[in-house]
Amino acid sequence: MTATSVQAFAASGTDLFAGTNAGVFLSASGVAWNARNNGLATDTYVYALAVLDTNIFAGTNGTGVFRSSNDGLNWAAVNTGLPSNCVVYALTVSATTLFAGTSTAGVFRSTDAGETWTAADSGLTSSWVHALALSGSDLFAGTNGGGVFRSTDNGISWIALNSGLTTMNIRTLAVSDTNLFAGTYDGGVFRSTNNGASWTAIGLLDYWVHTLTISDNYVFAGITADLY
């Protein structure tokens, strides 16, 4: 792997994909990696990855969303309906619907495997969406400046759920059973046990939390040690 920054992972079958500052890499073991960038611009920064059926989607830094239907061997842009020069920070899948969180225009939704996109941001007060997560049939968006929002109608409308949060700058979201976790830029980790209705700080208050993941009864956080 030639990349120095890894932003996203996704699994498709037995293959593991990494989104990096040098495009997409594929590994069958996590030990050896091969670049999978045919169709991507040189040194495309990939912030997000998602899998829907046999398609893999990559969210990029200014070139929108790309799709591969052959295990990353070839990529093609699928940006109809997305703003030009769109930075896509987050991707998630709910049944057959693909959602993209962008840096300038909120959330977009596609029901045809990325062929076309429509805005899904009614009620969002921040257009910078850095994280998306599903809890049952509810969709959550973590934003920069607006905190956490929830949609109960597949992204058609959103409501803010920020009671107890001491910062509105959300970097990452994770779900475990009835627990929802939010990692922030400047306030550590918060947990909600009531579907986002209220939040409690649970640690790492002096850190930027860039990523969260759940394994069994453990929550793991990737952090930046110094605030700046």
NORDANOR-V422182 format. One record per backbone hydrogen bond with DSSP energy under -0.5 kcal/mol. NH is the residue of the N-H (numbers start at 1). CO is the residue of the C=O. Records with the same first field share a line. If there is no record, write none. Layout:
# NORDANOR-V422182
NH: CO + CO
This chain:
# NORDANOR-V422182
7: 5 + 19
8: 19
10: 17
12: 15
15: 12
16: 27
17: 10
18: 25
19: 8
20: 18 + 23
21: 5
23: 20 + 44
25: 18
26: 34
27: 16
34: 26
36: 24
40: 37
44: 41
46: 20 + 44
47: 45 + 59
48: 59
50: 57
52: 55
55: 52
56: 68
57: 50
58: 66
59: 48
60: 64
61: 45
62: 60 + 86
64: 86
66: 58
67: 76
68: 56
73: 70
75: 38
76: 67
78: 65
82: 79
86: 83
88: 60 + 86
89: 87 + 101
90: 101
92: 99
94: 97
97: 94
98: 110
99: 92
100: 108
101: 90
102: 100 + 106
103: 87
106: 127
108: 100
109: 118
110: 98
115: 112
117: 80
118: 109
120: 107
122: 156
124: 121
129: 102 + 127
130: 128 + 142
131: 142
133: 140
135: 138
138: 135
139: 151
140: 133
141: 149
142: 131
143: 141 + 147
144: 128
145: 143 + 168
147: 143 + 168
149: 141
150: 159
151: 139
156: 153
158: 122
159: 150
161: 148
165: 162
170: 143 + 168
171: 183
172: 183
174: 181
176: 179
179: 176
180: 192
181: 174
182: 190
183: 172
184: 188
185: 169
188: 207
189: 203
190: 182
191: 200
192: 180
195: 178
197: 194
199: 163
200: 191
202: 189
203: 189
207: 204
208: 224
209: 184 + 207
210: 208 + 222
211: 222
213: 220
215: 218
218: 215
220: 213
222: 211
223: 221
224: 208
